[in-house]
C-alpha cells in the first residue's frame, strides 16, 4: 500500500492567460502518469472542463476530470473543494498527480491553505503553485505595477484613489506562486518581454519560464516539491493584509451570465461581431460553444476582451448540441444590452 503523499499542482492565472491550453499539453505529455483534474469553472457553463474531457487522452479519462461550478473555489473551500478532494482520495484507483485549475477570479491563498485541513494534509501535498501570465496583456499595460506611476495617477485623477480589484487579483496570484509561466509571448519584442519580467518581479521572487503557446514539458511544471501549504501563510493576499479580522471576502465586483442562442450559419462573421460587442462593453471574458449547421463538430469560442479565438474541438454528443456563451464582466455591466446585441448579431447572421 502506497503511503507517500500525492503531489498536487495548483494552476492559477488571470482570465484567458492560457491555463487550459497548458493543462491539455501537460496531459498529452504525461507519459503514462495518471493525472486527476479538478476544474473550477466560473459561471454556469463548464467550458474548460468540456474541452479537457473531449481531448481523448488515455491517462485522463472523463472520470478523472472533476468540475466545481458553484462559484469561486476560494469561497467554497469547505462546501465544495474539501468534499471533492476527500471523494477523490477514497477512489480505489489512486491518481499519481492531482492538477487543480482555479477560476481566473480565484485567490490561490485560501485554496492552498485548505491542504492543511485534517484528512487532506496527511495524504496530499501541494507540489507547487503555477501562475500563468498573459504576457501580451501585461505588456499592453492592463495592470499598473509601478508604485510611483500609481501615485502619480492618483494625484491626477481622484477616481484612482484605490487600486483596481483586477490589479489586486493579479498581484495576489503572483504572490502565491512557486513558478510563473509567461505565456503568449510570441508577438512581444525583447524589450517588452523584459518589462513584463520586471512587472512580475515586483510581486513575487518565484522563478519564471517563458512558454511558447502553453507548451511546456511536464518536468518543468511537476516535481517542484515546494510543499506550498507550509509556506502560504507568508504569501498573504491583499484581502488578508487589509482584513486581518477574519471577515469573508466576496467577488461582487464580477458578474457572469449565460446567453443561449440558435445555430450560427456564419461563425466567422458572428465571432467578428462578438469582438465588437465585448470591446464596446469592456467584457473581461467570453467563452462558450457554437452550433454550426452542417458541421458535426462543436466550435469552441474563448478569449479575453476582444481577443477571441475559435476552433472545432470534438464531435457533438447526443442531446448536447446548442449555442451557449458565458460572459464575465465587472459588476455594473449592462447585461440586457449585451444580451440584446448578441441576439441581434445572431439574427443578422440568420438573415444573411
Buried (B, 14 or more C-beta within 10 A) or exposed (E): EEEEBBBBBBBBBBBBBBBBBBBBBBBBBBEEBBBBBBBBBBBEBBBBBBBBBBBEBEBBEEEBBBBBBEBBBBBBBEEBBBEBBEEBBEEEEBBBBBBBBBBBBBBBBBBBBBBEBEEBBEBBBBBBBBBBBBBBBBBEEBBBBEEEEBEEBBEEEEEBEEBBBBBBBBBBBBBBBBBBBBBBBEEBEEEBBEBBBEBBBEBBEBEBEBBEEBBBEBEBBBEBEBBBBBBBEEBBBBBBEEEEEEEEBEBEBBBBBEBEBBBBBBBEBBBEBBBEBBEEBEBBBBBBBBBBEEBEEBBBBBBBBBBBEBEBEBEBEEEEEBBBBBBBBBEEBEBEEBBEBBBEBBEEBBEE
